[in-house]
Amino acid sequence: MVKKKSKPVKKKQAKKSPTKKKAAKAPAKRPTLKRVAKKSVPKAKGSNLAATRKTAQSLNAPRDLTVAKTAKKDEFYTQLSDIEREMRNHKEHFKNKVVYLNCDDPRVSNFFHYFSYNFEILGLKKVIATCYKSQTMDLFSQNDSERAIWLEYVGDKDGNGIPEIEEIGIQPLKGDGDFRSQESIDLLQQADIVVTNPPFSLFREYIAQLIRFEKKFIILGNINAVSYKEVFPLFRANQVWYGPSISSGDREFGVPASYPLAAAGSRVDEHGNKFVRVKGVRWFTNLDTPKRHEELVLYKTYSPSEYPTYDNYDAIEVSKTKEIPMDYLGVMGVPITFLDKYNPDQFEILGMAASSYDEFMMGIPFKGKKDGRPIVAGENVYARIFIKKKASA
């Protein structure tokens, strides 16, 4: 990935206390673990997975969400609150497990912050993190520094409930820390669960690696990734699904101070930190949750006039997920957002119809020519996922 160099971190800022009061005065900066004072973070107690929220700032290590061509920037900061909301749904999966964060600089990452501070609460066995060469605070994966590293944390050793630098094993990497390097793959093979925000431009390759090595994972991605020929078959085979905490897909991310705020929904808070809203964001996972098996309540009945048949597919058009007819057992075309409500016990995913013709992706007979989009009365509609109700549902 081609990255832009970050601005050098001023030494004066690096010595600031990470307490909640003083951290607010440092726009777009986040304290590293080395600078966490013992009194700045209360010891996590009980089963409160949100313990870190009291002291953490709202910005996290930057990751690419997409190639922002107009702004020529791709540094985004995942918010700790979004990480907490998703991880609380998977608490039971982490006990005695090794968690790998292979697209994060652990010195500034909220992912590492979350798992290190909740290590004992989750009952983790180990946390491993790797990062690219850059070792600056704000832009860690821009390949502009000389040494990539990996960190290993096995829990609190002095009983104060705070992951201190002396308790974290820091090792240099021979290469640049790319998740595709053999060094990173060797660490991946030690892991049980991978949690991160990978580069969206490499999402196909990234998720393919996780599937190839049969890893459990919770990763951020763009909703459009489901239409990739490398990704949709995983949804159809119930090997991947959306995490439960995001269904709107419109999330706020922090950006560096140099980022131009031209898009609608961008803002600057009272401390000078910049934020943008990114549409179409989802957690992709293969960790099961009870919410995934909640039945979608259906109330409408089928009528040919309200649910027309496509010109080029033997299926009916259902323009809204909530309007799926409860008494229709044939093939239906539903919006991609159906996946937010998908219950594998209630429905079967058959295929997808989009602009490009792909017989394997479509999953049902196609009566058209090259354009794979569904057609109703001569007019194209948006991309659709073909589903059927299960007879037992």
C-alpha positions in Angstrom: 0.0 0.0 0.0 1.2 3.5 -0.8 1.0 5.7 2.3 1.7 9.3 3.0 4.3 10.3 5.5 3.1 11.6 8.8 4.1 14.8 10.4 6.8 14.3 13.1 5.5 14.1 16.6 6.7 17.0 18.8 8.7 15.9 21.8 6.7 18.3 24.0 3.5 16.5 23.2 5.0 13.1 23.8 5.5 13.9 27.4 2.0 15.0 28.2 0.0 13.1 30.8 -2.6 10.8 29.3 -5.2 11.6 31.9 -8.6 12.4 30.7 -8.3 16.1 31.5 -5.0 16.7 29.8 -5.5 14.4 26.9 -8.4 16.6 25.7 -5.8 19.3 25.1 -3.9 17.3 22.5 -6.0 17.3 19.3 -5.8 14.1 17.2 -3.3 12.5 19.6 -3.6 9.5 21.7 -1.4 8.4 24.6 0.8 5.4 24.1 1.0 2.6 26.6 4.4 3.8 27.7 2.9 7.1 28.9 -0.1 5.7 30.7 0.1 6.8 34.4 -1.1 4.4 37.0 -3.7 6.8 38.3 -5.0 7.7 34.9 -6.9 4.4 34.3 -9.0 2.8 37.0 -8.6 -0.9 37.5 -11.2 -2.9 35.6 -13.5 -4.9 37.9 -16.2 -7.4 37.5 -17.5 -8.0 34.0 -17.6 -4.4 32.8 -16.2 -4.6 29.3 -16.5 -0.8 29.0 -13.9 -0.1 31.7 -11.5 1.6 29.3 -14.1 4.2 28.2 -13.5 6.3 31.3 -10.0 7.3 30.3 -9.5 6.6 26.6 -9.7 9.3 24.0 -12.0 9.0 21.1 -9.3 8.4 18.4 -7.5 5.2 17.5 -4.6 4.3 15.3 -5.4 5.1 11.7 -6.5 2.5 9.2 -7.6 2.8 5.5 -11.3 2.7 5.1 -11.2 3.3 1.4 -9.0 5.2 -1.1 -10.2 8.8 -0.5 -9.3 10.0 -4.0 -10.5 13.5 -3.7 -8.9 14.3 -0.4 -5.9 12.1 -1.1 -6.0 10.8 2.5 -6.7 7.4 3.9 -5.9 7.7 7.6 -8.9 6.9 9.8 -9.2 6.4 13.5 -11.6 3.7 14.8 -13.4 4.9 17.9 -13.0 2.9 21.1 -16.8 3.0 21.7 -17.4 1.1 18.4 -14.9 -1.6 19.4 -16.5 -2.0 22.8 -20.0 -2.2 21.4 -19.1 -5.1 19.0 -16.8 -7.0 21.3 -19.3 -7.2 24.1 -21.4 -9.5 21.8 -18.5 -12.0 21.6 -17.3 -12.1 25.2 -17.7 -15.9 25.6 -15.6 -16.6 22.5 -12.4 -15.0 24.0 -11.9 -17.2 27.0 -8.4 -18.9 26.9 -7.9 -17.6 23.4 -4.9 -15.9 21.6 -6.1 -12.7 20.0 -4.0 -11.3 17.0 -4.2 -7.7 16.0 -2.2 -7.7 12.7 -3.1 -4.4 11.2 -2.6 -2.2 14.3 0.3 -0.3 15.9 -0.2 -1.5 19.5 1.5 1.6 20.9 -1.4 3.8 19.9 -4.2 1.4 18.9 -7.6 1.3 20.6 -7.8 -2.4 19.6 -4.7 -3.2 21.7 -5.9 -0.8 24.4 -9.2 -2.6 24.6 -7.9 -6.2 24.8 -5.0 -5.4 27.1 -7.1 -3.5 29.6 -9.8 -6.2 29.5 -7.4 -9.1 29.4 -8.4 -10.7 32.7 -12.1 -9.8 32.2 -12.2 -11.7 28.9 -10.0 -14.5 30.3 -7.5 -14.2 27.4 -4.5 -16.4 27.0 -2.4 -13.9 25.0 -2.6 -10.8 22.8 -0.3 -10.4 19.8 0.0 -7.2 17.7 2.1 -6.3 14.7 2.5 -3.0 12.8 4.2 -1.7 9.7 7.5 0.2 9.8 6.3 3.6 10.8 6.6 4.2 14.5 5.1 7.7 14.7 2.1 8.4 16.9 -0.5 9.5 14.3 0.3 7.6 11.2 1.8 4.2 12.0 1.5 2.3 8.7 3.0 4.7 6.3 6.3 2.7 5.8 8.4 5.8 6.6 10.4 4.4 9.5 13.1 1.8 9.8 11.7 -0.9 12.0 8.5 -2.8 12.2 7.7 -4.5 15.5 5.4 -7.1 17.1 4.2 -7.1 20.7 3.0 -9.9 23.0 1.0 -9.3 26.2 0.1 -12.2 28.5 -1.6 -10.3 31.3 -1.1 -8.1 34.3 1.9 -9.1 36.4 1.9 -6.6 39.3 -1.8 -6.8 40.1 -2.6 -3.1 39.4 -4.8 -4.0 36.4 -2.8 -1.7 34.1 -0.9 -3.0 31.1 2.5 -1.3 31.5 5.3 -1.2 29.0 7.5 -3.4 31.3 4.8 -6.2 31.0 4.7 -6.2 27.2 7.2 -8.1 25.2 8.5 -6.0 22.3 10.3 -7.7 19.4 11.6 -6.3 16.1 10.5 -7.8 12.8 12.9 -8.5 10.0 10.5 -7.3 7.4 8.0 -4.4 7.1 5.1 -6.0 9.1 2.8 -6.5 6.2 0.1 -9.0 7.0 1.1 -11.0 3.9 4.7 -11.5 5.1 5.9 -14.8 6.3 6.7 -13.3 9.7 3.1 -12.1 10.1 1.7 -15.4 8.9 3.8 -17.3 11.4 2.2 -15.1 14.2 -1.2 -15.6 12.6 -0.9 -19.3 12.9 -0.5 -18.9 16.7 -3.8 -17.0 16.9 -7.3 -18.2 17.6 -9.2 -14.9 16.8 -8.1 -12.0 14.6 -9.6 -8.6 15.4 -8.6 -5.5 13.4 -9.6 -2.8 10.8 -7.7 -4.0 7.7 -7.0 -1.8 4.6 -10.2 -1.8 2.7 -8.3 -1.8 -0.6 -6.9 -5.2 0.4 -10.0 -6.6 1.9 -10.4 -9.5 -0.6 -6.9 -10.7 0.0 -7.1 -10.1 3.7 -10.3 -12.1 4.3 -9.1 -14.9 2.0 -6.0 -15.3 4.2 -8.1 -15.7 7.3 -10.3 -18.3 5.6 -7.3 -20.2 4.2 -5.8 -20.5 7.7 -9.2 -21.3 9.2 -9.2 -18.4 11.7 -12.0 -16.9 13.7 -12.2 -13.2 13.2 -14.0 -9.8 13.7 -12.9 -7.2 11.2 -14.2 -3.9 9.9 -15.1 -3.6 6.2 -17.2 -1.8 3.7 -20.7 -3.1 3.1 -20.0 -3.3 -0.7 -17.4 -6.0 0.0 -20.3 -8.5 0.2 -20.7 -8.1 -3.6 -17.1 -9.3 -4.2 -16.9 -12.7 -5.9 -14.3 -13.6 -3.2 -16.6 -12.6 -0.4 -20.3 -13.3 -1.3 -19.9 -17.1 -1.5 -18.7 -17.0 2.1 -22.0 -15.3 3.1 -24.0 -17.8 1.0 -22.2 -20.7 2.7 -22.7 -19.3 6.2 -18.9 -18.9 6.7 -19.1 -15.2 7.2 -21.8 -12.8 8.4 -22.2 -9.3 9.8 -21.5 -8.5 13.4 -24.5 -7.3 15.4 -23.4 -3.9 16.6 -23.6 -1.9 13.3 -26.7 -2.0 11.1 -26.9 1.6 9.8 -23.4 1.5 8.5 -22.9 5.2 9.0 -20.1 5.6 11.5 -17.9 8.5 12.7 -14.2 8.2 12.4 -11.4 10.5 13.6 -8.9 11.8 11.0 -5.6 13.6 11.3 -5.4 17.3 11.8 -4.2 17.8 8.2 -7.3 16.1 6.7 -9.5 18.5 4.7 -13.1 18.4 5.9 -15.1 18.8 2.7 -17.7 16.0 3.1 -21.1 16.4 4.6 -21.3 15.3 8.2 -17.7 16.2 9.1 -17.0 18.2 12.2 -14.3 19.5 14.6 -14.9 19.1 18.3 -14.1 21.6 21.1 -10.6 20.3 21.4 -9.8 20.6 17.7 -10.1 16.9 16.8 -11.5 16.3 13.3 -14.2 13.7 12.5 -15.8 12.4 9.3 -18.8 10.1 8.9 -18.2 7.0 6.7 -21.2 5.2 5.2 -21.5 1.5 4.5 -19.3 0.2 7.4 -19.9 -3.2 8.9 -18.2 -5.7 11.2 -17.5 -9.0 9.3 -17.2 -12.1 11.5 -17.6 -15.8 11.8 -18.2 -15.8 15.5 -21.9 -16.7 16.2 -24.2 -14.7 18.4 -27.7 -15.1 19.6 -28.8 -12.0 17.7 -28.0 -13.8 14.4 -30.7 -16.3 15.2 -33.5 -13.9 16.0 -36.5 -14.5 13.9 -37.5 -11.7 11.4 -41.1 -11.0 12.1 -43.1 -11.0 8.8 -46.6 -9.6 8.5 -47.4 -9.0 4.8 -49.0 -11.5 2.4 -48.1 -12.1 -1.2 -50.0 -10.6 -4.1 -48.7 -10.5 -7.8 -49.5 -6.8 -8.1 -47.4 -5.8 -5.1 -44.6 -8.3 -5.7 -43.9 -8.3 -9.5 -41.8 -11.0 -11.1 -38.4 -10.0 -12.7 -38.2 -9.9 -16.5 -34.9 -11.8 -16.4 -35.1 -14.0 -13.3 -37.8 -16.4 -12.0 -38.1 -14.5 -8.7 -40.2 -11.7 -7.3 -39.1 -8.2 -6.3 -39.1 -7.3 -2.6 -37.9 -3.7 -2.3 -37.7 -3.6 1.5 -36.6 -6.4 3.9 -39.5 -5.7 6.3 -42.0 -6.4 3.5 -40.9 -9.9 2.8 -44.2 -11.8 2.4 -44.8 -14.4 5.1 -46.6 -16.8 2.8 -44.3 -16.9 -0.3 -42.0 -19.9 -0.6 -40.5 -19.1 -4.0 -37.3 -17.1 -4.8 -37.3 -13.5 -3.8 -34.9 -10.6 -4.6 -34.2 -8.5 -1.5 -31.9 -5.5 -0.9 -28.3 -6.2 0.3 -29.2 -4.7 3.6 -31.2 -7.8 4.2 -28.0 -9.3 5.5 -28.4 -7.1 8.6 -31.5 -9.2 9.5 -30.4 -12.5 8.0 -31.3 -15.5 10.2 -29.9 -18.8 8.7 -32.6 -20.7 10.5 -35.3 -18.8 8.7 -33.9 -18.1 5.2 -31.5 -19.6 2.6 -29.3 -17.4 0.5 -29.2 -18.5 -3.1 -27.3 -15.9 -5.0 -26.8 -12.3 -6.0 -27.7 -10.2 -9.0 -25.6 -7.2 -9.8 -24.4 -5.3 -12.9 -21.8 -7.8 -14.0 -22.9 -11.2 -15.3 -21.6 -14.1 -13.1 -23.5 -17.3 -13.3 -21.8 -18.6 -10.1 -22.8 -15.5 -8.1 -26.3 -15.4 -9.4 -27.2 -18.8 -8.1 -30.4 -19.1 -10.1 -31.2 -19.3 -13.9 -30.6 -16.0 -15.7 -32.9 -15.2 -18.7 -31.1 -12.1 -19.8 -27.8 -11.3 -21.6 -24.9 -9.5 -20.1 -26.3 -7.0 -17.6 -27.1 -9.1 -14.5 -29.2 -6.4 -12.7 -32.8 -7.5 -12.0 -35.3 -5.9 -14.4 -39.0 -5.1 -13.5 -41.2 -4.1 -16.4 -38.2 -3.1 -18.5 -36.6 -1.0 -15.7 -33.4 -2.0 -13.9 -33.5 -2.1 -10.1 -30.6 -2.1 -7.6 -28.5 -5.1 -6.9 -30.5 -7.9 -5.1 -29.7 -11.0 -3.0 -31.8 -14.0 -3.9 -33.3 -15.8 -0.9 -35.9 -18.4 -0.1 -37.8 -19.0 3.1 -36.9 -22.3 4.7 -39.9 -24.7 4.8 -39.5 -25.2 8.5 -39.5 -21.5 9.3 
